[in-house]
Amino acid sequence: MQRVTRDDVIKAIGPVDEVTIAEIIGTGATADELAEAQAWMVNDEPLMNEGRPLASGRVRELIDILAEFESSEDEDGKAASPATDGQV
């Protein structure tokens, strides 16, 4: 299997900062492992129902990186949203 490339990362998760790309590539993961990590991120219940063991190794590393990326993306979005003054 070939290791994931910068282009693979961008195709898989969209626009992302260079640090995150470097972290993902640095895991030595393949495109299949990146896809598996994304599947766990989206919804882990079906994977567990299939009897799959919890993610480990490079897939676990990728999940941690993707979770951190999503967390920072959420914080950026919240900071940019206008205040509502408690009105709904």
C-alpha positions, -999 to +999 in steps of 0.1 A: +000+000+000+011+035-008+013+061+020-013+089+019-002+121+000-010+157+004-035+155-024-051+124-008-056+143+024-072+173+007-095+151-014-105+132+018-111+161+042-112+192+022-092+224+027-069+220+057-039+237+072-004+225+063+003+214+099-026+190+099-016+177+065+019+171+077+006+154+109-016+130+088+012+122+063+036+118+093+016+089+106+026+068+076-010+059+070-025+048+037-055+063+020-075+032+032-065+039+068-075+076+064-109+065+050-114+041+079-106+068+104-131+091+087-157+063+090-151+060+127-154+098+131-187+099+113-204+071+132-186+044+152-218+025+161-222+006+128-185-004+128-188-017+164-220-036+154-200-053+127-178-066+154-148-045+145-124-038+173-119-002+183-095+017+161-059+014+170-025+021+156-023+046+127-061+047+123-063+058+160-037+084+154-056+097+124-088+098+144-071+119+171-057+143+144-091+146+127-109+152+160-084+180+169-089+195+134-127+194+137-125+208+172-104+238+161-127+243+131-157+244+154-140+269+176-132+291+146-168+290+135-182+299+169-158+328+172-169+342+139-206+339+145-225+370+155-239+374+191-276+368+194-281+386+227-300+356+240-328+360+215-340+330+196 
